[in-house]
Amino acid sequence: MASKDIVLETMKKAGTPLNAGKIAELSGLDRKEVDKVMKELKAEGAIVSPVRCKWEPAN
């Protein structure tokens, strides 16, 4: 499974907005990898920030 899929799946399972550190903790991915993937997902519009510094999948 690609890192993007893992990050999105972790966010969906959590059901609440998460920061990058929590995503790394829950998914088992390296924090640097999570930061890189989140940057790509933000550019694509796949994730949104309802609360400062926390992210969730866009609907």
TORROPA-657725 format. One record per atom (N, C-alpha, C, O): residue number from 1; residue in one letter; atom name; x, y, z. Coordinates in steps of 0.1 Angstrom, whole numbers, padded with zeros to 4 digits, always signed. Example, Ala and Ser with C-alpha at 12.3 -4.5 7.8 and 13.67 -1.06 7.14 Angstrom:
<rs>
@num=1; residuo=A; atomo=N; X=+0132; Y=-0057; Z=+0078
@num=1; residuo=A; atomo=CA; X=+0123; Y=-0045; Z=+0078
@num=1; residuo=A; atomo=C; X=+0132; Y=-0033; Z=+0078
@num=1; residuo=A; atomo=O; X=+0142; Y=-0033; Z=+0085
@num=2; residuo=S; atomo=N; X=+0128; Y=-0022; Z=+0071
@num=2; residuo=S; atomo=CA; X=+0137; Y=-0011; Z=+0071
@num=2; residuo=S; atomo=C; X=+0129; Y=+0000; Z=+0079
@num=2; residuo=S; atomo=O; X=+0134; Y=+0011; Z=+0080
</rs>
This chain:
<rs>
@num=1; residuo=M; atomo=N; X=+0009; Y=-0012; Z=+0000
@num=1; residuo=M; atomo=CA; X=+0000; Y=+0000; Z=+0000
@num=1; residuo=M; atomo=C; X=+0009; Y=+0012; Z=+0000
@num=1; residuo=M; atomo=O; X=+0019; Y=+0013; Z=+0007
@num=2; residuo=A; atomo=N; X=+0005; Y=+0022; Z=-0008
@num=2; residuo=A; atomo=CA; X=+0013; Y=+0034; Z=-0009
@num=2; residuo=A; atomo=C; X=+0012; Y=+0043; Z=+0004
@num=2; residuo=A; atomo=O; X=+0002; Y=+0042; Z=+0011
@num=3; residuo=S; atomo=N; X=+0022; Y=+0051; Z=+0006
@num=3; residuo=S; atomo=CA; X=+0022; Y=+0059; Z=+0018
@num=3; residuo=S; atomo=C; X=+0009; Y=+0069; Z=+0019
@num=3; residuo=S; atomo=O; X=+0004; Y=+0071; Z=+0029
@num=4; residuo=K; atomo=N; X=+0005; Y=+0074; Z=+0007
@num=4; residuo=K; atomo=CA; X=-0007; Y=+0083; Z=+0006
@num=4; residuo=K; atomo=C; X=-0019; Y=+0075; Z=+0011
@num=4; residuo=K; atomo=O; X=-0027; Y=+0080; Z=+0019
@num=5; residuo=D; atomo=N; X=-0020; Y=+0063; Z=+0007
@num=5; residuo=D; atomo=CA; X=-0032; Y=+0055; Z=+0011
@num=5; residuo=D; atomo=C; X=-0032; Y=+0052; Z=+0026
@num=5; residuo=D; atomo=O; X=-0042; Y=+0052; Z=+0032
@num=6; residuo=I; atomo=N; X=-0020; Y=+0049; Z=+0031
@num=6; residuo=I; atomo=CA; X=-0019; Y=+0046; Z=+0045
@num=6; residuo=I; atomo=C; X=-0023; Y=+0058; Z=+0053
@num=6; residuo=I; atomo=O; X=-0030; Y=+0057; Z=+0063
@num=7; residuo=V; atomo=N; X=-0018; Y=+0070; Z=+0050
@num=7; residuo=V; atomo=CA; X=-0021; Y=+0083; Z=+0057
@num=7; residuo=V; atomo=C; X=-0036; Y=+0085; Z=+0056
@num=7; residuo=V; atomo=O; X=-0042; Y=+0088; Z=+0067
@num=8; residuo=L; atomo=N; X=-0042; Y=+0085; Z=+0045
@num=8; residuo=L; atomo=CA; X=-0056; Y=+0087; Z=+0043
@num=8; residuo=L; atomo=C; X=-0064; Y=+0077; Z=+0051
@num=8; residuo=L; atomo=O; X=-0074; Y=+0081; Z=+0058
@num=9; residuo=E; atomo=N; X=-0060; Y=+0064; Z=+0051
@num=9; residuo=E; atomo=CA; X=-0068; Y=+0054; Z=+0058
@num=9; residuo=E; atomo=C; X=-0067; Y=+0056; Z=+0073
@num=9; residuo=E; atomo=O; X=-0076; Y=+0054; Z=+0080
@num=10; residuo=T; atomo=N; X=-0055; Y=+0060; Z=+0078
@num=10; residuo=T; atomo=CA; X=-0053; Y=+0063; Z=+0092
@num=10; residuo=T; atomo=C; X=-0062; Y=+0075; Z=+0096
@num=10; residuo=T; atomo=O; X=-0068; Y=+0074; Z=+0107
@num=11; residuo=M; atomo=N; X=-0063; Y=+0085; Z=+0088
@num=11; residuo=M; atomo=CA; X=-0072; Y=+0097; Z=+0091
@num=11; residuo=M; atomo=C; X=-0086; Y=+0093; Z=+0091
@num=11; residuo=M; atomo=O; X=-0094; Y=+0097; Z=+0100
@num=12; residuo=K; atomo=N; X=-0090; Y=+0084; Z=+0082
@num=12; residuo=K; atomo=CA; X=-0104; Y=+0080; Z=+0081
@num=12; residuo=K; atomo=C; X=-0108; Y=+0071; Z=+0094
@num=12; residuo=K; atomo=O; X=-0119; Y=+0073; Z=+0099
@num=13; residuo=K; atomo=N; X=-0099; Y=+0062; Z=+0097
@num=13; residuo=K; atomo=CA; X=-0101; Y=+0054; Z=+0109
@num=13; residuo=K; atomo=C; X=-0102; Y=+0061; Z=+0122
@num=13; residuo=K; atomo=O; X=-0110; Y=+0058; Z=+0131
@num=14; residuo=A; atomo=N; X=-0094; Y=+0072; Z=+0123
@num=14; residuo=A; atomo=CA; X=-0094; Y=+0080; Z=+0135
@num=14; residuo=A; atomo=C; X=-0107; Y=+0087; Z=+0137
@num=14; residuo=A; atomo=O; X=-0112; Y=+0088; Z=+0149
@num=15; residuo=G; atomo=N; X=-0113; Y=+0092; Z=+0127
@num=15; residuo=G; atomo=CA; X=-0126; Y=+0099; Z=+0128
@num=15; residuo=G; atomo=C; X=-0125; Y=+0113; Z=+0133
@num=15; residuo=G; atomo=O; X=-0136; Y=+0120; Z=+0134
@num=16; residuo=T; atomo=N; X=-0113; Y=+0118; Z=+0137
@num=16; residuo=T; atomo=CA; X=-0112; Y=+0131; Z=+0142
@num=16; residuo=T; atomo=C; X=-0099; Y=+0137; Z=+0135
@num=16; residuo=T; atomo=O; X=-0091; Y=+0130; Z=+0130
@num=17; residuo=P; atomo=N; X=-0098; Y=+0150; Z=+0134
@num=17; residuo=P; atomo=CA; X=-0086; Y=+0157; Z=+0128
@num=17; residuo=P; atomo=C; X=-0074; Y=+0153; Z=+0136
@num=17; residuo=P; atomo=O; X=-0074; Y=+0152; Z=+0148
@num=18; residuo=L; atomo=N; X=-0063; Y=+0150; Z=+0129
@num=18; residuo=L; atomo=CA; X=-0050; Y=+0146; Z=+0135
@num=18; residuo=L; atomo=C; X=-0039; Y=+0155; Z=+0130
@num=18; residuo=L; atomo=O; X=-0039; Y=+0160; Z=+0119
@num=19; residuo=N; atomo=N; X=-0029; Y=+0156; Z=+0139
@num=19; residuo=N; atomo=CA; X=-0016; Y=+0162; Z=+0134
@num=19; residuo=N; atomo=C; X=-0007; Y=+0152; Z=+0129
@num=19; residuo=N; atomo=O; X=-0009; Y=+0140; Z=+0130
@num=20; residuo=A; atomo=N; X=+0004; Y=+0156; Z=+0122
@num=20; residuo=A; atomo=CA; X=+0013; Y=+0147; Z=+0116
@num=20; residuo=A; atomo=C; X=+0020; Y=+0137; Z=+0126
@num=20; residuo=A; atomo=O; X=+0022; Y=+0126; Z=+0122
@num=21; residuo=G; atomo=N; X=+0023; Y=+0142; Z=+0138
@num=21; residuo=G; atomo=CA; X=+0029; Y=+0133; Z=+0148
@num=21; residuo=G; atomo=C; X=+0020; Y=+0121; Z=+0151
@num=21; residuo=G; atomo=O; X=+0024; Y=+0110; Z=+0153
@num=22; residuo=K; atomo=N; X=+0007; Y=+0124; Z=+0153
@num=22; residuo=K; atomo=CA; X=-0003; Y=+0114; Z=+0157
@num=22; residuo=K; atomo=C; X=-0005; Y=+0104; Z=+0145
@num=22; residuo=K; atomo=O; X=-0006; Y=+0092; Z=+0147
@num=23; residuo=I; atomo=N; X=-0005; Y=+0110; Z=+0133
@num=23; residuo=I; atomo=CA; X=-0006; Y=+0101; Z=+0121
@num=23; residuo=I; atomo=C; X=+0006; Y=+0091; Z=+0120
@num=23; residuo=I; atomo=O; X=+0004; Y=+0079; Z=+0118
@num=24; residuo=A; atomo=N; X=+0018; Y=+0096; Z=+0123
@num=24; residuo=A; atomo=CA; X=+0030; Y=+0088; Z=+0122
@num=24; residuo=A; atomo=C; X=+0029; Y=+0077; Z=+0133
@num=24; residuo=A; atomo=O; X=+0033; Y=+0066; Z=+0131
@num=25; residuo=E; atomo=N; X=+0024; Y=+0081; Z=+0145
@num=25; residuo=E; atomo=CA; X=+0023; Y=+0072; Z=+0156
@num=25; residuo=E; atomo=C; X=+0013; Y=+0061; Z=+0153
@num=25; residuo=E; atomo=O; X=+0016; Y=+0049; Z=+0155
@num=26; residuo=L; atomo=N; X=+0001; Y=+0064; Z=+0148
@num=26; residuo=L; atomo=CA; X=-0009; Y=+0055; Z=+0145
@num=26; residuo=L; atomo=C; X=-0006; Y=+0046; Z=+0133
@num=26; residuo=L; atomo=O; X=-0010; Y=+0034; Z=+0133
@num=27; residuo=S; atomo=N; X=+0000; Y=+0051; Z=+0123
@num=27; residuo=S; atomo=CA; X=+0003; Y=+0044; Z=+0110
@num=27; residuo=S; atomo=C; X=+0015; Y=+0036; Z=+0110
@num=27; residuo=S; atomo=O; X=+0017; Y=+0026; Z=+0103
@num=28; residuo=G; atomo=N; X=+0025; Y=+0040; Z=+0119
@num=28; residuo=G; atomo=CA; X=+0038; Y=+0033; Z=+0119
@num=28; residuo=G; atomo=C; X=+0047; Y=+0038; Z=+0109
@num=28; residuo=G; atomo=O; X=+0059; Y=+0033; Z=+0108
@num=29; residuo=L; atomo=N; X=+0044; Y=+0048; Z=+0101
@num=29; residuo=L; atomo=CA; X=+0053; Y=+0054; Z=+0092
@num=29; residuo=L; atomo=C; X=+0062; Y=+0064; Z=+0099
@num=29; residuo=L; atomo=O; X=+0059; Y=+0069; Z=+0110
@num=30; residuo=D; atomo=N; X=+0073; Y=+0067; Z=+0092
@num=30; residuo=D; atomo=CA; X=+0083; Y=+0077; Z=+0097
@num=30; residuo=D; atomo=C; X=+0077; Y=+0091; Z=+0096
@num=30; residuo=D; atomo=O; X=+0070; Y=+0094; Z=+0087
@num=31; residuo=R; atomo=N; X=+0080; Y=+0099; Z=+0106
@num=31; residuo=R; atomo=CA; X=+0074; Y=+0113; Z=+0106
@num=31; residuo=R; atomo=C; X=+0078; Y=+0121; Z=+0094
@num=31; residuo=R; atomo=O; X=+0069; Y=+0128; Z=+0089
@num=32; residuo=K; atomo=N; X=+0090; Y=+0119; Z=+0089
@num=32; residuo=K; atomo=CA; X=+0094; Y=+0127; Z=+0077
@num=32; residuo=K; atomo=C; X=+0086; Y=+0122; Z=+0065
@num=32; residuo=K; atomo=O; X=+0082; Y=+0130; Z=+0056
@num=33; residuo=E; atomo=N; X=+0083; Y=+0109; Z=+0064
@num=33; residuo=E; atomo=CA; X=+0075; Y=+0104; Z=+0053
@num=33; residuo=E; atomo=C; X=+0061; Y=+0109; Z=+0054
@num=33; residuo=E; atomo=O; X=+0055; Y=+0113; Z=+0044
@num=34; residuo=V; atomo=N; X=+0055; Y=+0110; Z=+0066
@num=34; residuo=V; atomo=CA; X=+0042; Y=+0115; Z=+0068
@num=34; residuo=V; atomo=C; X=+0041; Y=+0130; Z=+0064
@num=34; residuo=V; atomo=O; X=+0032; Y=+0134; Z=+0057
@num=35; residuo=D; atomo=N; X=+0051; Y=+0138; Z=+0068
@num=35; residuo=D; atomo=CA; X=+0052; Y=+0152; Z=+0064
@num=35; residuo=D; atomo=C; X=+0052; Y=+0154; Z=+0049
@num=35; residuo=D; atomo=O; X=+0045; Y=+0162; Z=+0043
@num=36; residuo=K; atomo=N; X=+0060; Y=+0145; Z=+0042
@num=36; residuo=K; atomo=CA; X=+0061; Y=+0146; Z=+0027
@num=36; residuo=K; atomo=C; X=+0048; Y=+0143; Z=+0021
@num=36; residuo=K; atomo=O; X=+0043; Y=+0150; Z=+0012
@num=37; residuo=V; atomo=N; X=+0041; Y=+0132; Z=+0025
@num=37; residuo=V; atomo=CA; X=+0029; Y=+0128; Z=+0020
@num=37; residuo=V; atomo=C; X=+0018; Y=+0138; Z=+0022
@num=37; residuo=V; atomo=O; X=+0010; Y=+0141; Z=+0013
@num=38; residuo=M; atomo=N; X=+0018; Y=+0144; Z=+0034
@num=38; residuo=M; atomo=CA; X=+0007; Y=+0154; Z=+0038
@num=38; residuo=M; atomo=C; X=+0009; Y=+0166; Z=+0029
@num=38; residuo=M; atomo=O; X=-0001; Y=+0173; Z=+0025
@num=39; residuo=K; atomo=N; X=+0021; Y=+0170; Z=+0026
@num=39; residuo=K; atomo=CA; X=+0024; Y=+0181; Z=+0017
@num=39; residuo=K; atomo=C; X=+0018; Y=+0179; Z=+0003
@num=39; residuo=K; atomo=O; X=+0012; Y=+0188; Z=-0003
@num=40; residuo=E; atomo=N; X=+0020; Y=+0167; Z=-0002
@num=40; residuo=E; atomo=CA; X=+0014; Y=+0163; Z=-0015
@num=40; residuo=E; atomo=C; X=-0001; Y=+0163; Z=-0014
@num=40; residuo=E; atomo=O; X=-0008; Y=+0168; Z=-0023
@num=41; residuo=L; atomo=N; X=-0007; Y=+0157; Z=-0003
@num=41; residuo=L; atomo=CA; X=-0022; Y=+0156; Z=-0002
@num=41; residuo=L; atomo=C; X=-0028; Y=+0170; Z=-0001
@num=41; residuo=L; atomo=O; X=-0039; Y=+0173; Z=-0006
@num=42; residuo=K; atomo=N; X=-0021; Y=+0180; Z=+0006
@num=42; residuo=K; atomo=CA; X=-0026; Y=+0193; Z=+0007
@num=42; residuo=K; atomo=C; X=-0026; Y=+0200; Z=-0007
@num=42; residuo=K; atomo=O; X=-0036; Y=+0206; Z=-0010
@num=43; residuo=A; atomo=N; X=-0016; Y=+0198; Z=-0015
@num=43; residuo=A; atomo=CA; X=-0015; Y=+0204; Z=-0028
@num=43; residuo=A; atomo=C; X=-0026; Y=+0198; Z=-0037
@num=43; residuo=A; atomo=O; X=-0031; Y=+0205; Z=-0046
@num=44; residuo=E; atomo=N; X=-0030; Y=+0185; Z=-0035
@num=44; residuo=E; atomo=CA; X=-0040; Y=+0179; Z=-0043
@num=44; residuo=E; atomo=C; X=-0054; Y=+0183; Z=-0038
@num=44; residuo=E; atomo=O; X=-0064; Y=+0181; Z=-0045
@num=45; residuo=G; atomo=N; X=-0055; Y=+0188; Z=-0026
@num=45; residuo=G; atomo=CA; X=-0068; Y=+0191; Z=-0020
@num=45; residuo=G; atomo=C; X=-0075; Y=+0179; Z=-0014
@num=45; residuo=G; atomo=O; X=-0087; Y=+0179; Z=-0012
@num=46; residuo=A; atomo=N; X=-0067; Y=+0169; Z=-0012
@num=46; residuo=A; atomo=CA; X=-0073; Y=+0156; Z=-0006
@num=46; residuo=A; atomo=C; X=-0075; Y=+0157; Z=+0009
@num=46; residuo=A; atomo=O; X=-0083; Y=+0149; Z=+0014
@num=47; residuo=I; atomo=N; X=-0068; Y=+0166; Z=+0016
@num=47; residuo=I; atomo=CA; X=-0070; Y=+0168; Z=+0030
@num=47; residuo=I; atomo=C; X=-0073; Y=+0183; Z=+0033
@num=47; residuo=I; atomo=O; X=-0068; Y=+0192; Z=+0026
@num=48; residuo=V; atomo=N; X=-0080; Y=+0185; Z=+0044
@num=48; residuo=V; atomo=CA; X=-0084; Y=+0199; Z=+0048
@num=48; residuo=V; atomo=C; X=-0081; Y=+0201; Z=+0063
@num=48; residuo=V; atomo=O; X=-0080; Y=+0191; Z=+0070
@num=49; residuo=S; atomo=N; X=-0079; Y=+0213; Z=+0067
@num=49; residuo=S; atomo=CA; X=-0076; Y=+0216; Z=+0081
@num=49; residuo=S; atomo=C; X=-0088; Y=+0223; Z=+0087
@num=49; residuo=S; atomo=O; X=-0090; Y=+0235; Z=+0086
@num=50; residuo=P; atomo=N; X=-0096; Y=+0216; Z=+0095
@num=50; residuo=P; atomo=CA; X=-0108; Y=+0222; Z=+0102
@num=50; residuo=P; atomo=C; X=-0103; Y=+0230; Z=+0115
@num=50; residuo=P; atomo=O; X=-0110; Y=+0239; Z=+0119
@num=51; residuo=V; atomo=N; X=-0092; Y=+0225; Z=+0120
@num=51; residuo=V; atomo=CA; X=-0086; Y=+0231; Z=+0132
@num=51; residuo=V; atomo=C; X=-0071; Y=+0234; Z=+0129
@num=51; residuo=V; atomo=O; X=-0065; Y=+0226; Z=+0123
@num=52; residuo=R; atomo=N; X=-0066; Y=+0244; Z=+0135
@num=52; residuo=R; atomo=CA; X=-0052; Y=+0247; Z=+0132
@num=52; residuo=R; atomo=C; X=-0043; Y=+0236; Z=+0135
@num=52; residuo=R; atomo=O; X=-0043; Y=+0230; Z=+0146
@num=53; residuo=C; atomo=N; X=-0034; Y=+0232; Z=+0126
@num=53; residuo=C; atomo=CA; X=-0024; Y=+0222; Z=+0127
@num=53; residuo=C; atomo=C; X=-0030; Y=+0207; Z=+0128
@num=53; residuo=C; atomo=O; X=-0022; Y=+0198; Z=+0130
@num=54; residuo=K; atomo=N; X=-0042; Y=+0206; Z=+0125
@num=54; residuo=K; atomo=CA; X=-0048; Y=+0192; Z=+0125
@num=54; residuo=K; atomo=C; X=-0055; Y=+0191; Z=+0111
@num=54; residuo=K; atomo=O; X=-0061; Y=+0200; Z=+0106
@num=55; residuo=W; atomo=N; X=-0055; Y=+0179; Z=+0106
@num=55; residuo=W; atomo=CA; X=-0059; Y=+0176; Z=+0093
@num=55; residuo=W; atomo=C; X=-0069; Y=+0164; Z=+0092
@num=55; residuo=W; atomo=O; X=-0069; Y=+0155; Z=+0101
@num=56; residuo=E; atomo=N; X=-0078; Y=+0164; Z=+0082
@num=56; residuo=E; atomo=CA; X=-0087; Y=+0153; Z=+0080
@num=56; residuo=E; atomo=C; X=-0090; Y=+0152; Z=+0065
@num=56; residuo=E; atomo=O; X=-0087; Y=+0162; Z=+0058
@num=57; residuo=P; atomo=N; X=-0094; Y=+0140; Z=+0060
@num=57; residuo=P; atomo=CA; X=-0097; Y=+0139; Z=+0046
@num=57; residuo=P; atomo=C; X=-0108; Y=+0149; Z=+0041
@num=57; residuo=P; atomo=O; X=-0118; Y=+0151; Z=+0049
@num=58; residuo=A; atomo=N; X=-0106; Y=+0154; Z=+0029
@num=58; residuo=A; atomo=CA; X=-0116; Y=+0163; Z=+0023
@num=58; residuo=A; atomo=C; X=-0128; Y=+0154; Z=+0019
@num=58; residuo=A; atomo=O; X=-0127; Y=+0142; Z=+0015
@num=59; residuo=N; atomo=N; X=-0140; Y=+0160; Z=+0020
@num=59; residuo=N; atomo=CA; X=-0152; Y=+0152; Z=+0016
@num=59; residuo=N; atomo=C; X=-0156; Y=+0156; Z=+0003
@num=59; residuo=N; atomo=O; X=-0166; Y=+0150; Z=-0002
</rs>
